[in-house]
């Protein structure tokens, strides 16, 4: 049986641990986790008592065949030299960071390398995971990885140049639309007799039904708009208001995330050059 390791148990590290165990990709006893603040890793152990919480990265690289790197981008600079010294060629390093390319990872370690960008939807064994493989990963292993990724997501191979926008849609998307939904609920509470809790319940149930419509293939997004938006009706007036007041919202959003992404890449490259 393979052993799996997770370095960093922040939000996305927790997604990875939960997805691997709930989808039964591996057993808790074959999973090793570590975090700069061990207390955070120990919280996971309360949920999954049989996982191993270890203090040092060396404990991960010694015991694990597959290692997930789930630290913040700035912390990669500190962790990579350690991994470069300790990982063997037959081990697989999986980064979840979009700003650090697979090619850049391969320049710093001698093992097999790939990137897997998860989504918080993977908590529910749903949504997409984005996969980018390094040159050292054989095709047979790529297919094996896609198979276990299917157990908690829909894995999609993504080219380097499309990683940022794909990550916006898949990984950041739940937060973006949750933010918009929360604002909708607050305004419904402020401007009508509907309470915050009533509006929350109704909108959450709408989202569940909306997802089910798409999952079952009843409508495309365009068809759904046409079905609900009767010409001259109330929905049409609402969409007109959105077009008038927020038609460029996602243009600004995409520009902001890409600007931040490019800034992170420049920062990482500068830090690497100083190393």
C-alpha positions in Angstrom: 0.0 0.0 0.0 1.2 3.5 -0.8 1.7 6.1 1.9 0.5 9.6 1.3 1.8 12.8 2.8 0.4 16.3 3.2 2.6 19.3 4.0 0.4 22.2 5.2 -3.0 21.7 6.7 -4.6 25.1 6.0 -7.9 25.3 4.1 -6.8 23.6 0.9 -4.6 21.0 2.8 -7.8 20.1 4.7 -9.7 19.7 1.5 -7.0 17.3 0.2 -7.0 15.2 3.4 -10.8 15.1 3.5 -11.1 14.2 -0.2 -8.5 11.5 0.0 -10.1 9.8 3.1 -13.8 10.3 2.4 -13.4 9.0 -1.2 -11.3 6.1 0.2 -8.4 6.9 -2.0 -6.3 5.8 0.9 -6.6 4.6 4.5 -6.1 7.0 7.4 -3.2 4.8 8.7 -1.4 5.4 5.4 -1.7 9.2 5.6 1.0 11.5 7.2 0.4 15.2 7.8 2.5 18.0 9.1 2.0 21.8 9.5 4.1 24.6 10.7 1.6 25.0 13.6 1.1 21.3 14.7 -2.1 22.2 16.6 -3.8 22.7 13.2 -2.7 19.3 12.0 -3.8 17.7 15.3 -7.3 19.1 14.8 -7.5 16.9 11.7 -6.4 14.0 13.8 -9.4 14.4 16.1 -11.6 13.8 13.0 -9.4 11.0 11.6 -7.6 9.5 14.7 -5.6 7.0 12.7 -3.7 9.5 10.6 -0.1 10.3 11.5 0.7 13.8 12.6 4.5 14.3 12.3 6.7 17.2 13.3 9.2 17.3 10.5 9.1 17.3 6.7 11.7 14.6 6.8 9.1 12.3 8.4 6.9 12.9 5.3 9.6 12.4 2.7 10.9 9.3 4.4 7.6 7.5 4.7 5.5 8.7 1.8 5.3 7.8 -1.9 3.0 10.7 -2.8 3.6 14.1 -1.2 1.1 17.0 -1.4 2.7 20.5 -1.0 -0.1 22.7 0.4 1.8 25.6 1.8 1.3 29.3 0.9 3.3 30.5 -2.1 5.8 32.5 -0.1 6.5 29.4 2.0 7.4 27.3 -1.0 10.7 29.0 -1.2 11.6 27.7 2.2 10.2 24.2 1.8 11.5 23.4 -1.8 15.2 23.2 -0.9 14.3 20.7 1.8 12.2 18.6 -0.6 14.9 18.9 -3.2 17.4 17.3 -0.9 15.1 14.6 0.5 12.7 13.4 -2.2 13.8 10.3 -4.3 13.3 10.1 -8.1 10.5 7.6 -7.7 8.4 9.8 -5.4 5.6 12.1 -6.6 5.4 15.7 -5.5 2.0 17.4 -6.0 1.8 21.1 -5.6 -1.6 22.9 -5.2 -0.1 26.4 -5.9 -1.0 28.0 -9.3 1.7 30.7 -9.2 4.5 28.2 -9.2 4.6 26.3 -12.5 5.3 22.6 -12.8 8.4 23.4 -14.9 9.7 25.6 -12.0 9.1 22.8 -9.5 11.0 20.4 -11.7 14.0 22.7 -11.7 14.2 22.4 -7.9 13.5 18.7 -7.2 14.6 15.5 -8.9 11.4 13.5 -8.3 8.2 13.3 -10.4 6.2 16.5 -10.2 2.6 17.6 -11.0 0.1 20.3 -9.8 -3.4 19.5 -8.6 -5.5 22.6 -7.9 -8.5 21.5 -5.7 -11.8 23.2 -5.0 -13.6 23.4 -1.7 -16.4 21.5 -3.5 -14.1 18.5 -3.3 -15.2 18.3 0.4 -18.5 16.9 -1.0 -16.6 14.7 -3.5 -17.8 16.9 -6.3 -16.6 19.8 -8.5 -13.4 19.9 -10.5 -9.7 19.4 -9.8 -7.2 20.9 -12.2 -4.2 18.7 -13.2 -0.9 19.7 -14.8 1.8 17.0 -15.2 5.5 17.4 -15.3 7.6 15.7 -18.0 8.9 13.0 -15.6 5.5 11.6 -14.9 4.8 8.6 -17.2 1.5 8.3 -19.0 0.6 5.2 -17.0 0.9 7.2 -13.8 -1.1 10.1 -15.2 -4.0 7.8 -15.9 -3.7 6.3 -12.4 -3.8 9.8 -10.9 -6.8 10.7 -12.9 -8.6 7.6 -11.7 -8.1 8.4 -8.0 -8.9 12.1 -8.6 -12.2 11.0 -10.1 -13.3 9.5 -6.8 -13.6 13.1 -5.3 -13.8 15.4 -8.4 -14.0 15.7 -12.1 -10.2 15.9 -13.0 -9.4 18.2 -15.9 -5.9 18.4 -17.5 -5.1 22.1 -17.9 -2.3 23.9 -19.8 0.0 26.2 -17.9 -1.3 29.3 -19.8 -4.8 28.6 -18.7 -4.2 27.8 -15.1 -5.1 31.2 -13.6 -8.5 31.6 -15.2 -9.3 27.9 -14.7 -8.4 28.3 -11.1 -10.6 31.4 -10.8 -13.6 29.4 -12.1 -13.0 26.2 -10.2 -11.2 27.0 -7.0 -12.1 30.7 -6.3 -15.5 30.5 -7.9 -17.3 29.1 -4.9 -16.1 32.0 -2.8 -17.0 34.6 -5.5 -20.6 33.3 -5.9 -21.0 32.8 -2.1 -20.0 36.5 -1.7 -22.6 37.6 -4.3 -25.2 35.4 -2.7 -24.5 36.8 0.8 -24.9 40.4 -0.6 -28.2 39.4 -2.2 -29.4 38.0 1.1 -28.4 41.1 3.0 -30.1 43.4 0.6 -33.3 41.2 0.6 -33.3 41.5 4.4 -32.7 45.3 4.3 -35.2 46.2 1.6 -38.1 43.7 2.2 -40.0 42.0 5.0 -38.1 38.7 4.4 -35.7 38.0 7.3 -32.0 37.2 6.8 -32.5 33.6 7.8 -35.5 33.1 5.5 -33.6 34.6 2.6 -30.6 32.4 3.4 -32.7 29.2 3.4 -34.5 30.1 0.2 -31.3 31.0 -1.7 -29.4 27.9 -0.5 -32.2 25.7 -1.6 -32.2 27.5 -5.0 -28.5 26.8 -5.4 -29.0 23.1 -4.6 -31.8 22.9 -7.2 -29.8 25.0 -9.7 -26.9 22.6 -9.5 -29.2 19.7 -9.9 -30.7 21.1 -13.0 -27.2 21.4 -14.6 -26.0 18.1 -13.3 -29.0 16.3 -14.7 -28.5 18.0 -18.1 -32.0 19.6 -18.2 -30.7 23.0 -19.5 -27.5 24.8 -20.5 -26.9 28.1 -18.7 -28.2 29.9 -21.8 -31.3 27.8 -22.0 -32.0 28.2 -18.3 -32.0 32.0 -18.7 -34.4 31.7 -21.7 -36.8 29.5 -19.7 -37.0 31.7 -16.7 -36.6 35.1 -18.3 -40.0 35.6 -19.9 -40.0 38.7 -22.2 -41.4 41.7 -20.5 -41.5 39.8 -17.1 -40.0 40.5 -13.7 -37.0 38.3 -14.3 -36.2 40.3 -17.4 -36.3 43.5 -15.4 -33.9 42.0 -12.9 -31.5 40.9 -15.6 -31.7 44.4 -17.1 -30.7 45.8 -13.7 -27.7 43.5 -13.5 -26.6 44.4 -17.0 -26.9 48.1 -16.2 -25.1 48.0 -12.9 -22.7 45.1 -13.0 -22.0 44.0 -16.6 -18.3 44.6 -16.2 -18.0 43.0 -12.8 -16.3 39.8 -14.0 -13.9 41.7 -16.2 -12.7 43.6 -13.2 -12.6 40.4 -11.2 -10.4 38.6 -13.8 -8.1 41.5 -14.1 -7.7 41.7 -10.3 -6.9 37.9 -9.9 -4.5 37.9 -12.9 -2.7 41.0 -11.5 -2.3 39.3 -8.1 -1.2 36.1 -9.8 1.5 37.9 -11.8 2.7 39.8 -8.7 3.0 36.5 -6.8 5.0 34.9 -9.7 7.4 37.9 -9.8 7.8 37.7 -6.1 8.5 34.0 -6.1 11.0 34.3 -9.0 12.8 37.2 -7.1 13.0 35.2 -3.9 14.3 32.1 -5.8 17.0 34.2 -7.4 18.2 35.4 -4.0 18.3 31.8 -2.6 
